[in-house]
Amino acid sequence: MTHEHFRKSLLAGALSLVFAVGLPLAAQAAGTNASSTQTQTSSLSSTDHKFIEDAARGGVGEVQLGQLAAQKAQSDEVKQFGQRMVSDHSKANDKLKQVASQKNINLPTEMDSSSKREYDKLQKLSGAQFDREYMKTMVSDHQKDIKEFQKEAKSGKDADVKAFADGTLPTLEDHLNMAKRAEAAAKNEKQTTAKAS
């Protein structure tokens, strides 16, 4: 009787194990088939793929540099610009994640090496010196970004990636105009600081 009871519990345990392991494996197999089909239907050109990865790294850099500016900037205008970078680029990064997810692309989550060097440099600066360096970087970054996004919007092969580039362009152009104004304010801040000292 005890032996029979043991055999039944062993059988029940084995069955529950089959269900516990078997169902997720079946679901995973179904998911694998779906994703392999998706990969085949949405394979990106190397230029579109590179654009997505570069845009992701650039977006992460803009957010992290913006956070630094919001903390360290002396000028209110530069602080506000930094906060706007965090807000706008976080939204753009979320949109890019949606596009990348549809294309089965894992986006990089770290900033590129030039943004990292700039971040390290800015961490050592403070006051008006920080403001001038940050805004100079933001003007040149956004000029470069606009060219890359215009190129993708015009010549990209994938409709979703092109639409992302095209839809993000007005925000980048707005950022460039803001960056130029804040850079001018930061340069005046330098003169004010120089006169005061």
Secondary structure, 3 states (H helix, E strand, C coil): CHHHHHHHHHHHHHHHHHHHHHHHHHHHHHHHHHHHHHHHHCCCCHHHHHHHHHHHHHHHHHHHHHHHHHHHCCCHHHHHHHHHHHHHHHHHHHHHHHHHHHCCCCCCCCCCHHHHHHHHHHHCCCHHHHHHHHHHHHHHHHHHHHHHHHHHHHHCCCHHHHHHHHHHHHHHHHHHHHHHHHHHHHHHHHHHHHHHC
